Structure formats: structure tokens, C-alpha cells
Amino acid sequence: MKFIKTYAMTLALCYIFVFFGGWMLFDFSKRHFVATAACAFIVAVIISVFVAQDEKIEQLERRVKELEEKSNSAL
């Protein structure tokens, strides 16, 4: 579900970018909506990977903190 939200936000931002002149940077031919959706999908995948990594790092930080507290209380 998170990916779908990320994709929807990215898709909206890409359409706004294309609407305000971004289409001049790319040659979308006659399928500019499909090309925009594909670009939004790629960006959403990259964002989702970074978000997943951030969540894993936060879990590891919590785990290390708990282990440090246990070792300090054992001393």
C-alpha cells in the first residue's frame, strides 16, 4: 500500500511537471501520458527502496540501543 501511495504522489508530480513545460525536455511523441507514468513508476521504485532502507536502519538502531542498555545494566 505504501508503494501505491508513493507512486500516486510521484505520478501527480510528474504530470504537474509535464503540464508546466516539462514536455519540452523530452520527446514524448504522441504518448506523453504513458511516458510520464513510466517515469513516475521508476522514480517511485527508487523512493520506495530508500524508504525501506531507512526503516531497516531505524530498526537496527533500536536493536543496538536495546543491546547496549542490556549490557550496561549487566555490568
PDB file of N, H, CA, C and O in Angstrom:
ATOM      1  N   MET A   1       0.822  -1.190   0.000  1.00  0.00           N
ATOM      2  CA  MET A   1       0.000   0.000   0.000  1.00  0.00           C
ATOM      3  C   MET A   1       0.868   1.256   0.000  1.00  0.00           C
ATOM      4  O   MET A   1       0.511   2.263  -0.611  1.00  0.00           O
ATOM      5  N   LYS A   2       2.012   1.191   0.690  1.00  0.00           N
ATOM      6  H   LYS A   2       2.302   0.373   1.186  1.00  0.00           H
ATOM      7  CA  LYS A   2       2.907   2.346   0.712  1.00  0.00           C
ATOM      8  C   LYS A   2       3.400   2.670  -0.695  1.00  0.00           C
ATOM      9  O   LYS A   2       3.502   3.836  -1.075  1.00  0.00           O
ATOM     10  N   PHE A   3       3.705   1.622  -1.466  1.00  0.00           N
ATOM     11  H   PHE A   3       3.623   0.674  -1.157  1.00  0.00           H
ATOM     12  CA  PHE A   3       4.217   1.841  -2.807  1.00  0.00           C
ATOM     13  C   PHE A   3       3.174   2.532  -3.674  1.00  0.00           C
ATOM     14  O   PHE A   3       3.504   3.414  -4.468  1.00  0.00           O
ATOM     15  N   ILE A   4       1.934   2.138  -3.524  1.00  0.00           N
ATOM     16  H   ILE A   4       1.666   1.422  -2.880  1.00  0.00           H
ATOM     17  CA  ILE A   4       0.875   2.740  -4.334  1.00  0.00           C
ATOM     18  C   ILE A   4       0.730   4.225  -3.998  1.00  0.00           C
ATOM     19  O   ILE A   4       0.526   5.047  -4.892  1.00  0.00           O
ATOM     20  N   LYS A   5       0.835   4.570  -2.712  1.00  0.00           N
ATOM     21  H   LYS A   5       1.000   3.902  -1.986  1.00  0.00           H
ATOM     22  CA  LYS A   5       0.763   5.978  -2.321  1.00  0.00           C
ATOM     23  C   LYS A   5       1.949   6.746  -2.889  1.00  0.00           C
ATOM     24  O   LYS A   5       1.794   7.855  -3.400  1.00  0.00           O
ATOM     25  N   THR A   6       3.134   6.146  -2.795  1.00  0.00           N
ATOM     26  H   THR A   6       3.259   5.245  -2.380  1.00  0.00           H
ATOM     27  CA  THR A   6       4.334   6.794  -3.330  1.00  0.00           C
ATOM     28  C   THR A   6       4.207   6.980  -4.833  1.00  0.00           C
ATOM     29  O   THR A   6       4.546   8.038  -5.364  1.00  0.00           O
ATOM     30  N   TYR A   7       3.717   5.954  -5.518  1.00  0.00           N
ATOM     31  H   TYR A   7       3.442   5.095  -5.087  1.00  0.00           H
ATOM     32  CA  TYR A   7       3.547   6.029  -6.966  1.00  0.00           C
ATOM     33  C   TYR A   7       2.526   7.103  -7.334  1.00  0.00           C
ATOM     34  O   TYR A   7       2.737   7.853  -8.287  1.00  0.00           O
ATOM     35  N   ALA A   8       1.437   7.185  -6.600  1.00  0.00           N
ATOM     36  H   ALA A   8       1.265   6.576  -5.826  1.00  0.00           H
ATOM     37  CA  ALA A   8       0.405   8.184  -6.896  1.00  0.00           C
ATOM     38  C   ALA A   8       0.954   9.600  -6.722  1.00  0.00           C
ATOM     39  O   ALA A   8       0.696  10.473  -7.551  1.00  0.00           O
ATOM     40  N   MET A   9       1.708   9.829  -5.650  1.00  0.00           N
ATOM     41  H   MET A   9       1.918   9.121  -4.976  1.00  0.00           H
ATOM     42  CA  MET A   9       2.282  11.156  -5.434  1.00  0.00           C
ATOM     43  C   MET A   9       3.291  11.497  -6.526  1.00  0.00           C
ATOM     44  O   MET A   9       3.311  12.619  -7.033  1.00  0.00           O
ATOM     45  N   THR A  10       4.129  10.523  -6.887  1.00  0.00           N
ATOM     46  H   THR A  10       4.113   9.612  -6.476  1.00  0.00           H
ATOM     47  CA  THR A  10       5.130  10.746  -7.924  1.00  0.00           C
ATOM     48  C   THR A  10       4.457  10.982  -9.270  1.00  0.00           C
ATOM     49  O   THR A  10       4.888  11.841 -10.040  1.00  0.00           O
ATOM     50  N   LEU A  11       3.422  10.236  -9.551  1.00  0.00           N
ATOM     51  H   LEU A  11       3.072   9.539  -8.926  1.00  0.00           H
ATOM     52  CA  LEU A  11       2.686  10.400 -10.805  1.00  0.00           C
ATOM     53  C   LEU A  11       2.074  11.799 -10.883  1.00  0.00           C
ATOM     54  O   LEU A  11       2.140  12.454 -11.923  1.00  0.00           O
ATOM     55  N   ALA A  12       1.488  12.245  -9.798  1.00  0.00           N
ATOM     56  H   ALA A  12       1.434  11.713  -8.953  1.00  0.00           H
ATOM     57  CA  ALA A  12       0.900  13.591  -9.784  1.00  0.00           C
ATOM     58  C   ALA A  12       1.975  14.652 -10.009  1.00  0.00           C
ATOM     59  O   ALA A  12       1.773  15.587 -10.783  1.00  0.00           O
ATOM     60  N   LEU A  13       3.112  14.510  -9.339  1.00  0.00           N
ATOM     61  H   LEU A  13       3.276  13.750  -8.710  1.00  0.00           H
ATOM     62  CA  LEU A  13       4.198  15.479  -9.515  1.00  0.00           C
ATOM     63  C   LEU A  13       4.735  15.468 -10.944  1.00  0.00           C
ATOM     64  O   LEU A  13       5.047  16.523 -11.497  1.00  0.00           O
ATOM     65  N   CYS A  14       4.844  14.295 -11.539  1.00  0.00           N
ATOM     66  H   CYS A  14       4.591  13.438 -11.090  1.00  0.00           H
ATOM     67  CA  CYS A  14       5.319  14.212 -12.924  1.00  0.00           C
ATOM     68  C   CYS A  14       4.333  14.855 -13.888  1.00  0.00           C
ATOM     69  O   CYS A  14       4.744  15.542 -14.824  1.00  0.00           O
ATOM     70  N   TYR A  15       3.032  14.642 -13.672  1.00  0.00           N
ATOM     71  H   TYR A  15       2.698  14.084 -12.912  1.00  0.00           H
ATOM     72  CA  TYR A  15       2.043  15.273 -14.541  1.00  0.00           C
ATOM     73  C   TYR A  15       2.071  16.793 -14.395  1.00  0.00           C
ATOM     74  O   TYR A  15       1.918  17.518 -15.378  1.00  0.00           O
ATOM     75  N   ILE A  16       2.265  17.267 -13.178  1.00  0.00           N
ATOM     76  H   ILE A  16       2.389  16.678 -12.380  1.00  0.00           H
ATOM     77  CA  ILE A  16       2.389  18.713 -12.977  1.00  0.00           C
ATOM     78  C   ILE A  16       3.618  19.237 -13.704  1.00  0.00           C
ATOM     79  O   ILE A  16       3.564  20.285 -14.348  1.00  0.00           O
ATOM     80  N   PHE A  17       4.731  18.503 -13.602  1.00  0.00           N
ATOM     81  H   PHE A  17       4.774  17.652 -13.079  1.00  0.00           H
ATOM     82  CA  PHE A  17       5.965  18.889 -14.286  1.00  0.00           C
ATOM     83  C   PHE A  17       5.757  18.954 -15.794  1.00  0.00           C
ATOM     84  O   PHE A  17       6.194  19.905 -16.442  1.00  0.00           O
ATOM     85  N   VAL A  18       5.094  17.950 -16.352  1.00  0.00           N
ATOM     86  H   VAL A  18       4.739  17.178 -15.825  1.00  0.00           H
ATOM     87  CA  VAL A  18       4.841  17.917 -17.796  1.00  0.00           C
ATOM     88  C   VAL A  18       3.881  19.038 -18.198  1.00  0.00           C
ATOM     89  O   VAL A  18       4.064  19.662 -19.243  1.00  0.00           O
ATOM     90  N   PHE A  19       2.875  19.295 -17.389  1.00  0.00           N
ATOM     91  H   PHE A  19       2.727  18.788 -16.540  1.00  0.00           H
ATOM     92  CA  PHE A  19       1.894  20.328 -17.701  1.00  0.00           C
ATOM     93  C   PHE A  19       2.528  21.712 -17.782  1.00  0.00           C
ATOM     94  O   PHE A  19       2.159  22.519 -18.635  1.00  0.00           O
ATOM     95  N   PHE A  20       3.478  21.984 -16.895  1.00  0.00           N
ATOM     96  H   PHE A  20       3.778  21.329 -16.202  1.00  0.00           H
ATOM     97  CA  PHE A  20       4.105  23.296 -16.856  1.00  0.00           C
ATOM     98  C   PHE A  20       5.361  23.396 -17.716  1.00  0.00           C
ATOM     99  O   PHE A  20       6.237  24.211 -17.425  1.00  0.00           O
ATOM    100  N   GLY A  21       5.467  22.603 -18.746  1.00  0.00           N
ATOM    101  H   GLY A  21       4.756  21.941 -18.982  1.00  0.00           H
ATOM    102  CA  GLY A  21       6.544  22.769 -19.716  1.00  0.00           C
ATOM    103  C   GLY A  21       7.607  21.696 -19.699  1.00  0.00           C
ATOM    104  O   GLY A  21       8.548  21.763 -20.489  1.00  0.00           O
ATOM    105  N   GLY A  22       7.497  20.722 -18.839  1.00  0.00           N
ATOM    106  H   GLY A  22       6.732  20.667 -18.196  1.00  0.00           H
ATOM    107  CA  GLY A  22       8.492  19.654 -18.789  1.00  0.00           C
ATOM    108  C   GLY A  22       8.497  18.802 -20.044  1.00  0.00           C
ATOM    109  O   GLY A  22       9.482  18.126 -20.340  1.00  0.00           O
ATOM    110  N   TRP A  23       7.402  18.833 -20.778  1.00  0.00           N
ATOM    111  H   TRP A  23       6.601  19.382 -20.537  1.00  0.00           H
ATOM    112  CA  TRP A  23       7.316  18.031 -22.006  1.00  0.00           C
ATOM    113  C   TRP A  23       8.321  18.514 -23.041  1.00  0.00           C
ATOM    114  O   TRP A  23       8.674  17.768 -23.955  1.00  0.00           O
ATOM    115  N   MET A  24       8.787  19.751 -22.913  1.00  0.00           N
ATOM    116  H   MET A  24       8.500  20.358 -22.171  1.00  0.00           H
ATOM    117  CA  MET A  24       9.755  20.267 -23.877  1.00  0.00           C
ATOM    118  C   MET A  24      11.139  19.644 -23.696  1.00  0.00           C
ATOM    119  O   MET A  24      11.959  19.660 -24.615  1.00  0.00           O
ATOM    120  N   LEU A  25      11.393  19.096 -22.506  1.00  0.00           N
ATOM    121  H   LEU A  25      10.727  19.083 -21.760  1.00  0.00           H
ATOM    122  CA  LEU A  25      12.692  18.471 -22.251  1.00  0.00           C
ATOM    123  C   LEU A  25      12.799  17.080 -22.870  1.00  0.00           C
ATOM    124  O   LEU A  25      13.897  16.615 -23.177  1.00  0.00           O
ATOM    125  N   PHE A  26      11.676  16.429 -23.049  1.00  0.00           N
ATOM    126  H   PHE A  26      10.784  16.807 -22.799  1.00  0.00           H
ATOM    127  CA  PHE A  26      11.657  15.051 -23.538  1.00  0.00           C
ATOM    128  C   PHE A  26      10.832  14.970 -24.818  1.00  0.00           C
ATOM    129  O   PHE A  26       9.933  15.781 -25.043  1.00  0.00           O
ATOM    130  N   ASP A  27      11.145  13.990 -25.647  1.00  0.00           N
ATOM    131  H   ASP A  27      11.875  13.332 -25.464  1.00  0.00           H
ATOM    132  CA  ASP A  27      10.355  13.764 -26.853  1.00  0.00           C
ATOM    133  C   ASP A  27       9.366  12.647 -26.569  1.00  0.00           C
ATOM    134  O   ASP A  27       9.658  11.473 -26.795  1.00  0.00           O
ATOM    135  N   PHE A  28       8.198  13.021 -26.073  1.00  0.00           N
ATOM    136  H   PHE A  28       7.961  13.975 -25.890  1.00  0.00           H
ATOM    137  CA  PHE A  28       7.200  12.034 -25.713  1.00  0.00           C
ATOM    138  C   PHE A  28       6.345  11.607 -26.908  1.00  0.00           C
ATOM    139  O   PHE A  28       5.501  10.720 -26.778  1.00  0.00           O
ATOM    140  N   SER A  29       6.554  12.228 -28.058  1.00  0.00           N
ATOM    141  H   SER A  29       7.239  12.949 -28.163  1.00  0.00           H
ATOM    142  CA  SER A  29       5.760  11.957 -29.261  1.00  0.00           C
ATOM    143  C   SER A  29       4.277  12.122 -28.968  1.00  0.00           C
ATOM    144  O   SER A  29       3.838  13.182 -28.523  1.00  0.00           O
ATOM    145  N   LYS A  30       3.511  11.074 -29.218  1.00  0.00           N
ATOM    146  H   LYS A  30       3.868  10.212 -29.580  1.00  0.00           H
ATOM    147  CA  LYS A  30       2.064  11.165 -29.009  1.00  0.00           C
ATOM    148  C   LYS A  30       1.632  10.473 -27.722  1.00  0.00           C
ATOM    149  O   LYS A  30       0.453  10.508 -27.370  1.00  0.00           O
ATOM    150  N   ARG A  31       2.558   9.854 -27.024  1.00  0.00           N
ATOM    151  H   ARG A  31       3.516   9.826 -27.310  1.00  0.00           H
ATOM    152  CA  ARG A  31       2.206   9.097 -25.821  1.00  0.00           C
ATOM    153  C   ARG A  31       2.836   9.728 -24.583  1.00  0.00           C
ATOM    154  O   ARG A  31       3.489   9.040 -23.798  1.00  0.00           O
ATOM    155  N   HIS A  32       2.646  11.014 -24.408  1.00  0.00           N
ATOM    156  H   HIS A  32       2.116  11.573 -25.045  1.00  0.00           H
ATOM    157  CA  HIS A  32       3.300  11.668 -23.291  1.00  0.00           C
ATOM    158  C   HIS A  32       2.730  11.242 -21.936  1.00  0.00           C
ATOM    159  O   HIS A  32       3.444  11.296 -20.935  1.00  0.00           O
ATOM    160  N   PHE A  33       1.471  10.824 -21.878  1.00  0.00           N
ATOM    161  H   PHE A  33       0.891  10.780 -22.692  1.00  0.00           H
ATOM    162  CA  PHE A  33       0.910  10.363 -20.610  1.00  0.00           C
ATOM    163  C   PHE A  33       1.508   9.017 -20.206  1.00  0.00           C
ATOM    164  O   PHE A  33       1.780   8.784 -19.028  1.00  0.00           O
ATOM    165  N   VAL A  34       1.711   8.140 -21.174  1.00  0.00           N
ATOM    166  H   VAL A  34       1.491   8.330 -22.131  1.00  0.00           H
ATOM    167  CA  VAL A  34       2.315   6.838 -20.885  1.00  0.00           C
ATOM    168  C   VAL A  34       3.771   7.010 -20.468  1.00  0.00           C
ATOM    169  O   VAL A  34       4.237   6.350 -19.540  1.00  0.00           O
ATOM    170  N   ALA A  35       4.481   7.890 -21.151  1.00  0.00           N
ATOM    171  H   ALA A  35       4.102   8.426 -21.905  1.00  0.00           H
ATOM    172  CA  ALA A  35       5.878   8.134 -20.808  1.00  0.00           C
ATOM    173  C   ALA A  35       5.995   8.748 -19.420  1.00  0.00           C
ATOM    174  O   ALA A  35       6.899   8.403 -18.660  1.00  0.00           O
ATOM    175  N   THR A  36       5.091   9.649 -19.092  1.00  0.00           N
ATOM    176  H   THR A  36       4.357   9.929 -19.710  1.00  0.00           H
ATOM    177  CA  THR A  36       5.102  10.264 -17.763  1.00  0.00           C
ATOM    178  C   THR A  36       4.812   9.226 -16.688  1.00  0.00           C
ATOM    179  O   THR A  36       5.446   9.229 -15.633  1.00  0.00           O
ATOM    180  N   ALA A  37       3.861   8.341 -16.950  1.00  0.00           N
ATOM    181  H   ALA A  37       3.346   8.339 -17.807  1.00  0.00           H
ATOM    182  CA  ALA A  37       3.541   7.290 -15.985  1.00  0.00           C
ATOM    183  C   ALA A  37       4.731   6.348 -15.793  1.00  0.00           C
ATOM    184  O   ALA A  37       4.992   5.904 -14.675  1.00  0.00           O
ATOM    185  N   ALA A  38       5.448   6.044 -16.865  1.00  0.00           N
ATOM    186  H   ALA A  38       5.236   6.405 -17.773  1.00  0.00           H
ATOM    187  CA  ALA A  38       6.622   5.178 -16.755  1.00  0.00           C
ATOM    188  C   ALA A  38       7.724   5.853 -15.945  1.00  0.00           C
ATOM    189  O   ALA A  38       8.361   5.213 -15.108  1.00  0.00           O
ATOM    190  N   CYS A  39       7.948   7.132 -16.188  1.00  0.00           N
ATOM    191  H   CYS A  39       7.431   7.652 -16.867  1.00  0.00           H
ATOM    192  CA  CYS A  39       8.952   7.875 -15.409  1.00  0.00           C
ATOM    193  C   CYS A  39       8.558   7.919 -13.942  1.00  0.00           C
ATOM    194  O   CYS A  39       9.404   7.741 -13.065  1.00  0.00           O
ATOM    195  N   ALA A  40       7.292   8.152 -13.670  1.00  0.00           N
ATOM    196  H   ALA A  40       6.605   8.297 -14.382  1.00  0.00           H
ATOM    197  CA  ALA A  40       6.811   8.200 -12.288  1.00  0.00           C
ATOM    198  C   ALA A  40       6.984   6.849 -11.608  1.00  0.00           C
ATOM    199  O   ALA A  40       7.305   6.788 -10.421  1.00  0.00           O
ATOM    200  N   PHE A  41       6.776   5.769 -12.346  1.00  0.00           N
ATOM    201  H   PHE A  41       6.515   5.818 -13.311  1.00  0.00           H
ATOM    202  CA  PHE A  41       6.945   4.429 -11.778  1.00  0.00           C
ATOM    203  C   PHE A  41       8.397   4.196 -11.388  1.00  0.00           C
ATOM    204  O   PHE A  41       8.670   3.669 -10.310  1.00  0.00           O
ATOM    205  N   ILE A  42       9.320   4.575 -12.242  1.00  0.00           N
ATOM    206  H   ILE A  42       9.098   5.003 -13.119  1.00  0.00           H
ATOM    207  CA  ILE A  42      10.744   4.380 -11.946  1.00  0.00           C
ATOM    208  C   ILE A  42      11.153   5.200 -10.730  1.00  0.00           C
ATOM    209  O   ILE A  42      11.861   4.699  -9.856  1.00  0.00           O
ATOM    210  N   VAL A  43      10.720   6.441 -10.664  1.00  0.00           N
ATOM    211  H   VAL A  43      10.144   6.848 -11.374  1.00  0.00           H
ATOM    212  CA  VAL A  43      11.043   7.294  -9.516  1.00  0.00           C
ATOM    213  C   VAL A  43      10.415   6.727  -8.242  1.00  0.00           C
ATOM    214  O   VAL A  43      11.045   6.745  -7.184  1.00  0.00           O
ATOM    215  N   ALA A  44       9.188   6.228  -8.330  1.00  0.00           N
ATOM    216  H   ALA A  44       8.676   6.214  -9.189  1.00  0.00           H
ATOM    217  CA  ALA A  44       8.513   5.660  -7.163  1.00  0.00           C
ATOM    218  C   ALA A  44       9.233   4.422  -6.653  1.00  0.00           C
ATOM    219  O   ALA A  44       9.310   4.211  -5.442  1.00  0.00           O
ATOM    220  N   VAL A  45       9.759   3.602  -7.549  1.00  0.00           N
ATOM    221  H   VAL A  45       9.696   3.774  -8.532  1.00  0.00           H
ATOM    222  CA  VAL A  45      10.520   2.420  -7.131  1.00  0.00           C
ATOM    223  C   VAL A  45      11.775   2.842  -6.374  1.00  0.00           C
ATOM    224  O   VAL A  45      12.102   2.268  -5.335  1.00  0.00           O
ATOM    225  N   ILE A  46      12.466   3.836  -6.890  1.00  0.00           N
ATOM    226  H   ILE A  46      12.201   4.302  -7.734  1.00  0.00           H
ATOM    227  CA  ILE A  46      13.683   4.312  -6.229  1.00  0.00           C
ATOM    228  C   ILE A  46      13.356   4.877  -4.850  1.00  0.00           C
ATOM    229  O   ILE A  46      14.064   4.591  -3.885  1.00  0.00           O
ATOM    230  N   ILE A  47      12.300   5.670  -4.745  1.00  0.00           N
ATOM    231  H   ILE A  47      11.724   5.903  -5.529  1.00  0.00           H
ATOM    232  CA  ILE A  47      11.901   6.236  -3.454  1.00  0.00           C
ATOM    233  C   ILE A  47      11.525   5.127  -2.479  1.00  0.00           C
ATOM    234  O   ILE A  47      11.900   5.183  -1.308  1.00  0.00           O
ATOM    235  N   SER A  48      10.792   4.123  -2.945  1.00  0.00           N
ATOM    236  H   SER A  48      10.488   4.078  -3.897  1.00  0.00           H
ATOM    237  CA  SER A  48      10.379   3.020  -2.080  1.00  0.00           C
ATOM    238  C   SER A  48      11.575   2.249  -1.540  1.00  0.00           C
ATOM    239  O   SER A  48      11.572   1.824  -0.385  1.00  0.00           O
ATOM    240  N   VAL A  49      12.588   2.068  -2.363  1.00  0.00           N
ATOM    241  H   VAL A  49      12.590   2.414  -3.302  1.00  0.00           H
ATOM    242  CA  VAL A  49      13.797   1.369  -1.911  1.00  0.00           C
ATOM    243  C   VAL A  49      14.472   2.162  -0.799  1.00  0.00           C
ATOM    244  O   VAL A  49      14.889   1.585   0.205  1.00  0.00           O
ATOM    245  N   PHE A  50      14.583   3.463  -0.965  1.00  0.00           N
ATOM    246  H   PHE A  50      14.244   3.932  -1.781  1.00  0.00           H
ATOM    247  CA  PHE A  50      15.207   4.288   0.065  1.00  0.00           C
ATOM    248  C   PHE A  50      14.395   4.309   1.350  1.00  0.00           C
ATOM    249  O   PHE A  50      14.970   4.295   2.439  1.00  0.00           O
ATOM    250  N   VAL A  51      13.077   4.342   1.248  1.00  0.00           N
ATOM    251  H   VAL A  51      12.610   4.353   0.364  1.00  0.00           H
ATOM    252  CA  VAL A  51      12.222   4.330   2.436  1.00  0.00           C
ATOM    253  C   VAL A  51      12.377   2.999   3.171  1.00  0.00           C
ATOM    254  O   VAL A  51      12.458   2.978   4.399  1.00  0.00           O
ATOM    255  N   ALA A  52      12.418   1.898   2.437  1.00  0.00           N
ATOM    256  H   ALA A  52      12.352   1.915   1.440  1.00  0.00           H
ATOM    257  CA  ALA A  52      12.586   0.585   3.062  1.00  0.00           C
ATOM    258  C   ALA A  52      13.934   0.495   3.773  1.00  0.00           C
ATOM    259  O   ALA A  52      14.018  -0.049   4.874  1.00  0.00           O
ATOM    260  N   GLN A  53      14.980   1.022   3.157  1.00  0.00           N
ATOM    261  H   GLN A  53      14.912   1.464   2.263  1.00  0.00           H
ATOM    262  CA  GLN A  53      16.288   1.023   3.795  1.00  0.00           C
ATOM    263  C   GLN A  53      16.271   1.862   5.066  1.00  0.00           C
ATOM    264  O   GLN A  53      16.869   1.476   6.070  1.00  0.00           O
ATOM    265  N   ASP A  54      15.602   2.989   5.035  1.00  0.00           N
ATOM    266  H   ASP A  54      15.116   3.303   4.220  1.00  0.00           H
ATOM    267  CA  ASP A  54      15.522   3.846   6.211  1.00  0.00           C
ATOM    268  C   ASP A  54      14.829   3.128   7.363  1.00  0.00           C
ATOM    269  O   ASP A  54      15.265   3.224   8.510  1.00  0.00           O
ATOM    270  N   GLU A  55      13.754   2.411   7.060  1.00  0.00           N
ATOM    271  H   GLU A  55      13.400   2.333   6.128  1.00  0.00           H
ATOM    272  CA  GLU A  55      13.038   1.674   8.098  1.00  0.00           C
ATOM    273  C   GLU A  55      13.916   0.584   8.706  1.00  0.00           C
ATOM    274  O   GLU A  55      13.904   0.383   9.921  1.00  0.00           O
ATOM    275  N   LYS A  56      14.673  -0.117   7.874  1.00  0.00           N
ATOM    276  H   LYS A  56      14.683   0.046   6.887  1.00  0.00           H
ATOM    277  CA  LYS A  56      15.557  -1.158   8.380  1.00  0.00           C
ATOM    278  C   LYS A  56      16.663  -0.571   9.253  1.00  0.00           C
ATOM    279  O   LYS A  56      17.022  -1.154  10.276  1.00  0.00           O
ATOM    280  N   ILE A  57      17.195   0.563   8.862  1.00  0.00           N
ATOM    281  H   ILE A  57      16.903   1.037   8.031  1.00  0.00           H
ATOM    282  CA  ILE A  57      18.244   1.211   9.643  1.00  0.00           C
ATOM    283  C   ILE A  57      17.706   1.635  11.000  1.00  0.00           C
ATOM    284  O   ILE A  57      18.385   1.469  12.013  1.00  0.00           O
ATOM    285  N   GLU A  58      16.490   2.183  11.033  1.00  0.00           N
ATOM    286  H   GLU A  58      15.938   2.317  10.210  1.00  0.00           H
ATOM    287  CA  GLU A  58      15.886   2.576  12.299  1.00  0.00           C
ATOM    288  C   GLU A  58      15.667   1.373  13.208  1.00  0.00           C
ATOM    289  O   GLU A  58      15.880   1.469  14.417  1.00  0.00           O
ATOM    290  N   GLN A  59      15.247   0.244  12.649  1.00  0.00           N
ATOM    291  H   GLN A  59      15.074   0.165  11.668  1.00  0.00           H
ATOM    292  CA  GLN A  59      15.069  -0.971  13.449  1.00  0.00           C
ATOM    293  C   GLN A  59      16.400  -1.445  14.022  1.00  0.00           C
ATOM    294  O   GLN A  59      16.475  -1.842  15.185  1.00  0.00           O
ATOM    295  N   LEU A  60      17.432  -1.403  13.215  1.00  0.00           N
ATOM    296  H   LEU A  60      17.371  -1.081  12.271  1.00  0.00           H
ATOM    297  CA  LEU A  60      18.749  -1.803  13.696  1.00  0.00           C
ATOM    298  C   LEU A  60      19.263  -0.874  14.788  1.00  0.00           C
ATOM    299  O   LEU A  60      19.882  -1.330  15.749  1.00  0.00           O
ATOM    300  N   GLU A  61      19.013   0.418  14.650  1.00  0.00           N
ATOM    301  H   GLU A  61      18.510   0.788  13.869  1.00  0.00           H
ATOM    302  CA  GLU A  61      19.425   1.369  15.684  1.00  0.00           C
ATOM    303  C   GLU A  61      18.715   1.084  17.002  1.00  0.00           C
ATOM    304  O   GLU A  61      19.335   1.127  18.064  1.00  0.00           O
ATOM    305  N   ARG A  62      17.418   0.791  16.937  1.00  0.00           N
ATOM    306  H   ARG A  62      16.914   0.756  16.073  1.00  0.00           H
ATOM    307  CA  ARG A  62      16.677   0.444  18.153  1.00  0.00           C
ATOM    308  C   ARG A  62      17.226  -0.830  18.782  1.00  0.00           C
ATOM    309  O   ARG A  62      17.357  -0.924  20.002  1.00  0.00           O
ATOM    310  N   ARG A  63      17.543  -1.800  17.945  1.00  0.00           N
ATOM    311  H   ARG A  63      17.436  -1.723  16.954  1.00  0.00           H
ATOM    312  CA  ARG A  63      18.059  -3.075  18.453  1.00  0.00           C
ATOM    313  C   ARG A  63      19.423  -2.888  19.114  1.00  0.00           C
ATOM    314  O   ARG A  63      19.678  -3.456  20.176  1.00  0.00           O
ATOM    315  N   VAL A  64      20.288  -2.108  18.504  1.00  0.00           N
ATOM    316  H   VAL A  64      20.080  -1.646  17.641  1.00  0.00           H
ATOM    317  CA  VAL A  64      21.607  -1.850  19.083  1.00  0.00           C
ATOM    318  C   VAL A  64      21.465  -1.107  20.407  1.00  0.00           C
ATOM    319  O   VAL A  64      22.175  -1.402  21.368  1.00  0.00           O
ATOM    320  N   LYS A  65      20.552  -0.148  20.456  1.00  0.00           N
ATOM    321  H   LYS A  65      19.975   0.092  19.675  1.00  0.00           H
ATOM    322  CA  LYS A  65      20.339   0.604  21.691  1.00  0.00           C
ATOM    323  C   LYS A  65      19.861  -0.311  22.810  1.00  0.00           C
ATOM    324  O   LYS A  65      20.322  -0.199  23.946  1.00  0.00           O
ATOM    325  N   GLU A  66      18.939  -1.217  22.493  1.00  0.00           N
ATOM    326  H   GLU A  66      18.564  -1.309  21.571  1.00  0.00           H
ATOM    327  CA  GLU A  66      18.455  -2.178  23.497  1.00  0.00           C
ATOM    328  C   GLU A  66      19.591  -3.079  23.981  1.00  0.00           C
ATOM    329  O   GLU A  66      19.707  -3.345  25.178  1.00  0.00           O
ATOM    330  N   LEU A  67      20.422  -3.543  23.059  1.00  0.00           N
ATOM    331  H   LEU A  67      20.327  -3.326  22.087  1.00  0.00           H
ATOM    332  CA  LEU A  67      21.543  -4.404  23.448  1.00  0.00           C
ATOM    333  C   LEU A  67      22.557  -3.647  24.307  1.00  0.00           C
ATOM    334  O   LEU A  67      23.113  -4.209  25.250  1.00  0.00           O
ATOM    335  N   GLU A  68      22.797  -2.382  23.986  1.00  0.00           N
ATOM    336  H   GLU A  68      22.346  -1.925  23.219  1.00  0.00           H
ATOM    337  CA  GLU A  68      23.705  -1.575  24.805  1.00  0.00           C
ATOM    338  C   GLU A  68      23.156  -1.359  26.192  1.00  0.00           C
ATOM    339  O   GLU A  68      23.906  -1.397  27.167  1.00  0.00           O
ATOM    340  N   GLU A  69      21.841  -1.130  26.303  1.00  0.00           N
ATOM    341  H   GLU A  69      21.232  -1.100  25.511  1.00  0.00           H
ATOM    342  CA  GLU A  69      21.226  -0.963  27.616  1.00  0.00           C
ATOM    343  C   GLU A  69      21.315  -2.232  28.439  1.00  0.00           C
ATOM    344  O   GLU A  69      21.562  -2.180  29.644  1.00  0.00           O
ATOM    345  N   LYS A  70      21.111  -3.386  27.786  1.00  0.00           N
ATOM    346  H   LYS A  70      20.910  -3.428  26.808  1.00  0.00           H
ATOM    347  CA  LYS A  70      21.213  -4.660  28.496  1.00  0.00           C
ATOM    348  C   LYS A  70      22.625  -4.920  28.972  1.00  0.00           C
ATOM    349  O   LYS A  70      22.834  -5.402  30.086  1.00  0.00           O
ATOM    350  N   SER A  71      23.598  -4.601  28.128  1.00  0.00           N
ATOM    351  H   SER A  71      23.428  -4.209  27.224  1.00  0.00           H
ATOM    352  CA  SER A  71      24.987  -4.852  28.540  1.00  0.00           C
ATOM    353  C   SER A  71      25.409  -3.880  29.639  1.00  0.00           C
ATOM    354  O   SER A  71      26.193  -4.258  30.510  1.00  0.00           O
ATOM    355  N   ASN A  72      24.921  -2.652  29.629  1.00  0.00           N
ATOM    356  H   ASN A  72      24.284  -2.344  28.922  1.00  0.00           H
ATOM    357  CA  ASN A  72      25.249  -1.687  30.674  1.00  0.00           C
ATOM    358  C   ASN A  72      24.591  -2.061  31.996  1.00  0.00           C
ATOM    359  O   ASN A  72      25.185  -1.873  33.058  1.00  0.00           O
ATOM    360  N   SER A  73      23.376  -2.587  31.943  1.00  0.00           N
ATOM    361  H   SER A  73      22.893  -2.740  31.080  1.00  0.00           H
ATOM    362  CA  SER A  73      22.703  -2.983  33.185  1.00  0.00           C
ATOM    363  C   SER A  73      23.308  -4.253  33.765  1.00  0.00           C
ATOM    364  O   SER A  73      23.244  -4.465  34.976  1.00  0.00           O
ATOM    365  N   ALA A  74      23.895  -5.106  32.921  1.00  0.00           N
ATOM    366  H   ALA A  74      23.947  -4.934  31.938  1.00  0.00           H
ATOM    367  CA  ALA A  74      24.522  -6.335  33.394  1.00  0.00           C
ATOM    368  C   ALA A  74      25.839  -6.038  34.109  1.00  0.00           C
ATOM    369  O   ALA A  74      26.263  -6.807  34.972  1.00  0.00           O
ATOM    370  N   LEU A  75      26.470  -4.958  33.763  1.00  0.00           N
ATOM    371  H   LEU A  75      26.126  -4.333  33.062  1.00  0.00           H
ATOM    372  CA  LEU A  75      27.736  -4.593  34.406  1.00  0.00           C
ATOM    373  C   LEU A  75      27.436  -4.022  35.750  1.00  0.00           C
ATOM    374  O   LEU A  75      28.354  -3.643  36.478  1.00  0.00           O
TER     375      LEU A  75
END
